[in-house]
Structure formats: structure tokens, C-alpha cells
Amino acid sequence: MDRAGALDRQNGYADLRGYAGIGDGRTVALIARDGDVDWLPIPALDSVPVFAALLDAEDGGRIRLSPVEPFTTTRAYVSGTNVLQTTFETASGVVLVTDALVTGVAGRLPWTELARRIDGVRGTVAMTWSVEPGRALRTAMPWVDRTVHGPVIRVDGVMLSVTGFEHGPNEPGTHSLDGAFTTSQGSRHLFAVSGTSREPVHPPNPRNVDRGIDRTVENWRAWSREFSWEGPWSDAVERSALALKLLIHSPTGAIAAAATTSLPETINGGKNWDYRFAWVRDVAYTLQAMIRFGLREESQAAVSWMLTTIRKHGPELEIFYTLDGRIPDDIVHTQAPGWRELGPVVCGNDAKHQLQLGPYGDLFDVMRSYVDAGNILDAETGRSLAAVADQACDDWQKPDSGIWELEEARHYTTSKLGCWQALSSAVHLAGLGQIPGDPARWEAERDRIAEWVNENCWSEDRQAYTMYPGSDELDASILLHAPSGFDRGERMSLTIDAITAELGSGPLVYRYSGMREEEATFVACAFWRAGALACVGRMDEAKSLMDELVELSNDVGMYSEMIESGTLDFAGNLPQGLSHLSLIYTAILISELDA
């Protein structure tokens, strides 16, 4: 297919299922199947992106690389890495493109460096490339500045340098740089985009960049060698762990919920949110996975970031924080049209104004896992956690917005169970001498919550735990409280069946009652169902469901937030940490329960 009719593009927008992510510990680039880099915030993941064709095909900006003539592509990550290789095949020949966000000798580079290496495999292939920064979500205009050391592109404080070898650069344009070359068997070509924000830019030696790609491969493989998992679905678990690594913000240790903003949760548009923040829930789940895998450096950095940030703004828990540990600013609406013009495109998330009780359970569950893994809490952290547990004793009785960040505050069942989980873990940690105080109050309130849920949230008519007292609506997040230990008996088993009947669609699951008409299925919920089945002893069903779910990723093992049940199209932000976390967590849970 030709450049004008690129793979899976409608009006310039690629299919979300077609993206693959690469990263360097600070930002993430998303590459479509046709070779275009449609998303790359510089310098950090939460920066206003200067390459954002993902959200604005006309003015968002992209980095193009492809054959001139019609082509097909196949691709895969280099084993054990987040370095992507795409094979372009044309009538005249074959080329291999290796894409990396290059890392340095001592970790991430102090600038962003996207490297694109092109190797001729067979025949001859005419290639074209361009670096076309966008308008920073329609807030700025790029321009090419001809300096004594070559052209640079400036936009909204970001400065970009393009270097390479055997890449055939043309005369600079006014807003972009481009070039063309022809490969032959055994030829090597390269171009690299280096970027900084409000700092001087370093145009690297392209031969050093070429070596840097190989160094980046080895850096990723060295990390993967520390990864310890030999259980079932090992390939999917390893790829999900690598996807999560993309979302770890190395300057602070924070973990982003997703790499993008404003991708709609339904193919028809709507529910567009910015997930480039660190949710306490997602940080907690990620930490559990990293602790299980023995990844000491990342888990220690994330725990330290989380505790320091909570102490700074506590004892009340925020739902999420910025990647540098601040309380987020209010939401900003931009003029960008959104993916396939299904806006709005926003920076920020209105959930910051909500009360959610679930983070209490998330925080304490991960601290329990952290201590049980052999770590020791400092005195200040112990006092802080004791204060948070006391706060949970008061707050559990309040209505909140629930795990799904709903507009109407209610006494949601899973919110109460989040507090139950927090107080259960607080009692456990106090028994180990890790947090101070008399746990009698925590134990008493824990038992009161359990009694309240059993009396008010179980429906004999539905034969299920319902979303909130007096309702007949169902909520898939209740499935999280089979693994939490609240209920692994008959009531939970019946609830699984009720959720499957009303919210299920094949192996996939909608979030709660009524969502079938509004949005796509929520990927994490499907994995939660598999985990809950294992907890109630329905192991064969759990394994069979996992077998189906691990096949629903895209061609390089990546998951978005949601999947349309009929078409299997991706929806929502991506790569979505919670989707990959849920795969990992469920694989571990099934393996341990089946041992």
C-alpha cells in the first residue's frame, strides 16, 4: 500500500491496535505499523507533546519513515527489550528498521534521543523520511532555525536536532526536515532526533547513536535478566513487565497509569481523560509485581516516591499525583480535535476533586507485600501509615466516587472493602511491629466493615454482591476482593456467575451495569474475573480464560485500556498500566494457587 493510503489510517489516524511503544525511562514514543512515530512528548511523558499526530492528524506532528513504493510490514520487539524492529517489504526489496529511545552508559540520557536505524536486507528500496513537529496541541508553531552547527527545529521551548548518516537530507524547510535514500543489500542508514526543553540541545555523533542502539538493547536485556518468572504464560508476563517499565518515571520513581491522554473509551467518542499521572492504585499494583519479580531498585524507588508524596500531602490520600509528586493542576481543554476527531483533548483529570476510598486498601496492601518481602519500615513511615489507618477508620462511613470515578457519590461496595483491606493490613503490620499504636481500633472497624458489607451489599434476588446497598446493579471491581481475602466462598462464586451473565462478552467484561451501551469492555476486569475464579477454586475455568485473554493483545503484546468486544478494536489510553498489571497479577495468583 502506498504512503497516501498508509496502513489502517482513516483521515490520517492509525488504528489504536497498531501502535507499539518504546521508551527511555522518561518518555514514550508510539510507532504505528506504517512506521510513523505519532506520539512523543519531550522531555517527559507528561509534557505537552510536540509529536502528537495520534490526537491531531493535521497539526499534531509526526516522524515519518517508510518506503516510497507500496509496502507491507511485520514487526517484533528485540527479545527482552523495548527496542522495536519493523520489516518493510516491497516489490523491489526488504529493509529492517530498528527503533529505540536510546539510553546512555549510566542510564537514561539527559536529552531525548530517538534513533532509527535502517538496514538493507534484500534488493533495493527507496526510502523517505521527515521530522514534522506539530503545534503542541495547537498552542505554538514550529520553525526551522539555521544555526552555525546545522538546522534545529524550535517549538514551545523544545529544541530538536536531526543527525544521521547515509540518510540523504534535503534542504531544510521552514517547519520540518526531510530526506530520502535508497537501500541495498547490506547497506546501513540512520537518522536520529535529539530533543530538549528549555535547555541547550546536543546534536550527537550519528556513529555514536548507532552504537547507542546496541547499548540500549543490552541495557534492556540486562534489566530483563533480573526479571524472575518461570510460571505459565511467561511470554505474556515478560512483555507486560516490559510494558510497565515504559511507564516508570525514572527521575522520581513514580509510575504513570498510561502513556497517553484523551484517547476515547469508546470508538464512538467520549470519556476522554489524561492518564499521564501516578494513581496510588496503579503504583500499588505495579509495586506488587516488581516485588514478586525481585526488581529491588524499581520497587524501592517507587515505594520511596509514594510514601514521600503521601506524607507531603497527607494524611488524606489523593487519588493520583503528578510524576514529580505534586497535586495536579485543574484540567485544561485544548483545541486539538482528538483521535479520529473524537475529542476533547485534555491535560489533567477531573478525578482530582473526588473522594475515593479504594486507595486506602491499595496503599496498605502494597506496604504489606513490601514488608512481607523482607523490607523494614522507618519510624516516620510507620507513624504516617498509622495516621492513614486512623483516617480510614473515619472515612469508610462516607459516600465516595468509587473506583470508577463516578460523578454521583454513593456507598459503593468496593470502596468499603478497600477500607476493610487497609485495616486488615494495618493490623498485620502492627503485629509485626512495623507500625506503632494499638491496633484494637483498626481491628474493630475492620470487622464492622465486613459486617456492614455482608448485611447491606449482598442481594438474595441477584445472588451477588451489588454495586451499592439497595441496588441491583453489578460492579466488576468486586472481583478484586476474592484475591484480597474478603470472600473466597459461595457468595463470591455466585457473584462471578452474575457478572459473567450480565457484564461478560466472551472472555471480556464491562466495568459495571449499563456500560455495554456506553463504552468498550475494560481489559483489567477480564483478568480480575480469571483471578477470582482461581480464588474460589474454579481453576480450570480460570486457566482457560487466561489462555483466551493473553491472545487479545496486539501483534507486539501491548494492551490498551479497553477492547471493543465485537471487533476487538482497542479503545482508551495505551499502553495501559492497569491492563498489563492485571495480566501479571492474575498469572502470579493462578500459579501460586495451583501450586
Disulfide bonds with the S-S distance in Angstrom:
none
